[in-house]
Amino acid sequence: MDCASCAFIAEKALKGAKGIKSIGISYMTDTAYVEYNPNEVDEDSIKKAIKKAGYDSIIER
């Protein structure tokens, strides 16, 4: 991500998804923190939503 607009686009892609509880995205550190309900959404679905918005993702725990 290069700017605040990029972070907004990525956040918007996740915000409406079922099972997403909270999102924190920083373009300065190129990171996103996503809290979700694993009974409603899985990590692959989250990664697909981010990819659809035009960004790659790596899941770290």
N, C-alpha and C positions, 0 to 999 in steps of 0.2 A: 504494500500500500504506500502510496506516495503523498496523500493529503487527507484532510478531514473529510472531504467528499467521498473518497474511497472507503473510509471507515463507515460513513453513513450508509453507503450502498450495501456493504457487507452486512451491517447491522439490520438494515431493512429486509434483506433476504432471509434472515433468521427470525426476526421479530414475530412474523405471522405464523411461523411453523408450530404445529401442535406439539406440545410437550416441552417447549422452551420456557424456562422459568425466568432467566435473566441473562443479559449479554453485556460484556464490557469489551470494547474494542479501542485499541490505541494504534494510530498510524505511526506515532513516534517510535514505538518499540516493535511495531509490526506483529502485534499479538492480539489474540481475542480470548476472552474467558467466557465460557458458555456453561451455564447451569441448566440441566435438563432432567426430565423424568424419563428414565430408561424403560419404563413400562409403556411410554407413549411414542418415543422417538429413539432411534439408535444412532451411533456415531457415523455410520455410513450415510444416513439420510442428512445429517448435519453437513458432512463433507460435500455431498452432492449439491446442497443448497448454496454453499459457499462457492463451489465450482461454477454453478449456474450464474452466479453474480459476476463471474469473471476472475476469481481468485483461487489460488492453490491453498491447501491447508495441510498441516502436519499436527497430529494429535499427540500431545504430551500429557503425561499424568504427573 
